[in-house]
């Protein structure tokens, strides 16, 4: 007999989303020097770096593109 999972959901406020997106932007900005340091690599990793580098300073809408390119 199959059981139905008990899934609990919660609404997320705009303030909570703003706090998360701000944290992501801070984290991505802090890795900018590391991404720039990888710019000299060649091959598939170079493609990832070239896709990531323009997106380092992003807001929440840029994060999905950043992950998609990587």
N, C-alpha and C positions, 0 to 999 in steps of 0.2 A: 504494500500500500504506500503510495507516494505521499509525502508530507509537503505542506506549503511552508516555505521559510517565513519566519517572523521578521519582517524588515521594518525598522523604525526610521522615520524621516523627520527632518527638522528644517524649518525655513532659515535662510541665511539673510541677514539684514544688509542693506547697502553699506552701512558703516563697517561691518565685518569684511565685506568684499573689498572695500577701499583699503583696509588695513592689510589684507593679504596681498593685494596688488602692489602696495607700497613696499612691503617686505620683499617681494619678488624683484622689484626694480632695484632696490638696494643691493640685493644679492648679486644680480646680474652686473650692476655697475662695478661691484667689487672684484669681479672676475675679468674685467676688461683688460688689465695688464697681462693676464695669463693668455687670453685669446690673442692679443697682439703678439706675444712672444712665440706663438705657434704659427704665425703667418708665413714663416720660411719653409714649412714642411711641404712636401709634394705628394701627389697621388690623391687617394680618396679622402684622407684627412684634410688635405688642403681645400678640397671642395666643401667640407663641413665648416672649416674655419672661415672661408670666404662667405658662406651663407650666414654664419653666426655673427661675424664681426659687425656688419651694419645694424644688427638687431640688439646689440648689447644694452643700449639704453632704451628700454622698452617700457610700455605700460602693460596692463593685463592683456590687452588685445594682441600685443606682439608676442606673448609667450607661446600661444598655440602655433604661430608661424615658426618661431624659433625651434620648438620641439619637432615640428613637422619637417623642417629642413635637416635637422640632425639625423 
